[in-house]
Every structure is written in structure tokens, then in C-alpha cells.
Amino acid sequence: MRNRISRRTFHGAASAALVTAACRPQHLLAAPASFKFKYIVASCMYGYQGLATILPEVQKAGASAIDIWPKVHGNQREQIAELGEERFAEMLTEAGVSLGCITQYPLGPFGLGDEMKLAQRLGCHTMVTGGSGPRGLRGQELKAAVAKFVEQMKPHLENAEAAGVTIAIENHSSNLIQSPDSLKWLVEMRPSKNLGVALAPYHLPQDAQQLANLIESLDEGIAMFYAWQHGMGCHKKLPKEQEMLQLPGRGELDFAPLVSALKKINYQGWTEIFMHPVPRGIPILDQTEAVTAEINRSRGYLEGLMADA
């Protein structure tokens, strides 16, 4: 009889379990048993290589989707225009890859109308661009400028909703949206979930815990996470081993707190292992296979952190 549980004991234990579950943060309740990154490959990592060369590398890099970049960083968007949408769609199918994102800085956040229609036709649900507006603002001036930007985005977000596209604004150093405060206000003020953030640690202070806290604050507002650190920068020509310090696991930034924060919020957006070469438009390494291997080296580093998170 010692192994029997009384009705009172059973109901008491069940009630305690329900109370414990109810007290947990909602993102923990929703988190799957095994969290995984959703990897995407930036076409510009391969410079101006042809799509016929790049697309077969995507799955080899542990990713399911391609992020298409235009000149000057890549020229794959221009290649699509030359190939035609139909042929490009066939190439995606042949490679077993989806079009996950179109990055379009040249068009800016207010010039994406036709590009969103293209994205809709090709089944792409994410676009990355910059945030237009004055730079170098702080405090209430910055908050007011972010509010103005969000208001200006409203008609474009209506188009984004119709196309099933999320417009993700990168915190680029030359944009209005560049600081942690501007990112938080953008997410706080957005009138639609079709406006999000493309979070680039490269452009932020290289403090791992501060970056982790920012990730938790932005939560579901993040649509793209660049696994990218500052290293020694990307504007001066450096020896290749120094240039590569932008990649996860090579530079000094400890990505462990960032990975833990992404896991904690059950991050569902894209993760892009990234760096900029100097000059722009060249592959990060000379050989196509070497580029893929380097992406996989960084992916192995992130996956190791995930296992420990």
C-alpha cells in the first residue's frame, strides 16, 4: 500500500504543478523542448559569384534559405533580374532552398513597394533595410524622431501586410535606428508586427551581457539576428586573419550570453552568420568551398554554445 497515492495527495500535487506552471514566464512555457536556430545564408558572403554556384552551398552551410543582396556587397539581386523570376524560382527548387530574405539598402524603407511584390511572388517573407532619419540624436529628440519614422512607415506597412512581408530595420551606424534605445522604441511604437528589427551586434557596444539584455527586451521584435561582431572592423584593408575576427568564435565577443538570451525568448527569426570583406563585392575567402567551411566553423561554435545554454 506504500506505493498508492491518496486522492487528496494526487490532487494536491496536481494543483501545485499547475501553480508552478502558471508562475513561469510565458516565453518559457511556449519554448519547445529543443530550440534550434533557423539559419540563412547571405549571398554577399560569396561576393559576386553566380547564383548557380551559391545556391548549392546553402544546404551545405546548414541553412534552409538564401538572403539575396544587391550591389555593392553582392550582385545576386541583379542576377535575378537577368535570369528572370521563373528561372530563379526553378533554381531555388533544384537546390532545395527557399528565398528567406531580400536585403535592400539602396531602396530604403520607403522604396520597397515593387520589391515587396517580388518577395510575395517568390514566397519571401522578410526584407532588410535601414532606418531613414537624422543621426546622432539622443533622449527625447531620438524618441520623437523614431515616432516620426514609425508614422511615415504606416502606409508601407499596409503594403507589407498585404504582401505577407516583415520589413526589418538594421541598427546600422549611419541610420536613425542605431542605438539600443532607438531599437527598443521602434519595437515599442510599431503599429504592426510587419515592422521588426534586424539586430547587428557589430554596430553596438561589444558587451555580451548588454547585448543579451537587449535581445530579451526586443523579444519577438527581432526578425533577423546577425551572428556578427566588430572584431577589428570592416572599413580598412586588414590581413585576412584580422578581417575574419568579425565572425562568431574568432573575435573577442563571447556569444554565450547572446545565445542564451535567444533561446530564452524562443527566437523564431532568421540567424545569419555574417561579416563584411574589404573591399565590398569580393567573397570573404577566395574559394567557394572555403566560404562555406568558414560559415560552418562559426555555426559549430554557435551550436556548441546552444548545447551549453
Buried (B, 14 or more C-beta within 10 A) or exposed (E): EEEEEEEEEEEEEEEEEEEEEEEEEEBEEEBEEEBEBBBBBBBBBBBBBEBEEBBBBBBBBBBBBBBBBBBEBBBBBBBBEEBEEEEBBEBBEEBEBBBBBBBBBEBEBEEBEEBBBBBBEBEBBBBBBBBBBEBEBEEEEBBEBBBEBBEEBEEBBEBBBEBEBBBBBBBBEEBBBBBBBBBBBBBBBBEBBBBBBBBBBBBBEBBBEBBBBBBEBBBBBBBBBBBBBBBBBBEEEBEEEBBBBBBBBBBEBBBBBBBBBBBBBBBEBBBBBBBBBEEBBBBBBEEBEEBBEBBBBBBEBBBBBBEEB
